[in-house]
């Protein structure tokens, strides 16, 4: 099993790195580039860590978000994730079950990206962010936690089982 990266589009010119993206994607980048929601749902938070789940069916999308904290992610699934990066790069990353990656962000360091599932299997990631690092955590909206799911969906889930 190997981690494979296939470049779809290189970084753009410094003056306008995302100019080759469609306008809707550039607009979405502008709206979300400072979001700290690095997963679909925040499942746990303590004074030391945030634990996120990300589940993307084929064609699924996690909008742009900013990583400023030290973190790692792991995936139990195989699949292909297309990453859209602040510098304009677009890459397909082929993941394997059990793959785990660790990242460090020094003072003032960050990166911004979005993830699209371009494969034919569900992609699942668990991300753990460490809150005590060189950068302060990005404040989160109240809508990212488990308790923020719509009441109807919770009621439906309780009725099912």
ChimeraX attribute file (.defattr): number of C-alpha atoms within 10 A of each C-alpha:
attribute: neighborCount
match mode: 1-to-1
recipient: residues
	/A:1	10
	/A:2	9
	/A:3	10
	/A:4	12
	/A:5	15
	/A:6	11
	/A:7	14
	/A:8	12
	/A:9	14
	/A:10	14
	/A:11	16
	/A:12	16
	/A:13	12
	/A:14	9
	/A:15	7
	/A:16	11
	/A:17	16
	/A:18	22
	/A:19	12
	/A:20	16
	/A:21	16
	/A:22	9
	/A:23	11
	/A:24	9
	/A:25	16
	/A:26	15
	/A:27	11
	/A:28	13
	/A:29	21
	/A:30	11
	/A:31	13
	/A:32	17
	/A:33	18
	/A:34	15
	/A:35	17
	/A:36	20
	/A:37	23
	/A:38	25
	/A:39	22
	/A:40	19
	/A:41	19
	/A:42	23
	/A:43	15
	/A:44	13
	/A:45	14
	/A:46	9
	/A:47	8
	/A:48	10
	/A:49	15
	/A:50	18
	/A:51	20
	/A:52	22
	/A:53	19
	/A:54	17
	/A:55	17
	/A:56	21
	/A:57	15
	/A:58	17
	/A:59	13
	/A:60	16
	/A:61	18
	/A:62	18
	/A:63	21
	/A:64	25
	/A:65	23
	/A:66	19
	/A:67	23
	/A:68	26
	/A:69	27
	/A:70	20
	/A:71	20
	/A:72	16
	/A:73	18
	/A:74	18
	/A:75	20
	/A:76	15
	/A:77	16
	/A:78	19
	/A:79	21
	/A:80	24
	/A:81	24
	/A:82	22
	/A:83	24
	/A:84	24
	/A:85	21
	/A:86	21
	/A:87	17
	/A:88	22
	/A:89	19
	/A:90	22
	/A:91	19
	/A:92	22
	/A:93	19
	/A:94	17
	/A:95	22
	/A:96	18
	/A:97	15
	/A:98	14
	/A:99	16
	/A:100	16
	/A:101	11
	/A:102	11
	/A:103	12
	/A:104	16
	/A:105	16
	/A:106	12
	/A:107	12
	/A:108	9
	/A:109	12
	/A:110	14
	/A:111	14
	/A:112	21
	/A:113	23
	/A:114	23
	/A:115	23
	/A:116	20
	/A:117	23
	/A:118	21
	/A:119	18
	/A:120	12
	/A:121	15
	/A:122	17
	/A:123	24
	/A:124	17
	/A:125	20
	/A:126	19
	/A:127	21
	/A:128	23
	/A:129	22
	/A:130	19
	/A:131	20
	/A:132	13
	/A:133	17
	/A:134	15
	/A:135	16
	/A:136	12
	/A:137	17
	/A:138	15
	/A:139	10
	/A:140	12
	/A:141	11
	/A:142	9
	/A:143	13
	/A:144	18
	/A:145	17
	/A:146	14
	/A:147	13
	/A:148	13
	/A:149	12
	/A:150	10
	/A:151	10
	/A:152	9
	/A:153	10
	/A:154	14
	/A:155	10
	/A:156	10
	/A:157	10
	/A:158	9
	/A:159	8
	/A:160	7
	/A:161	5
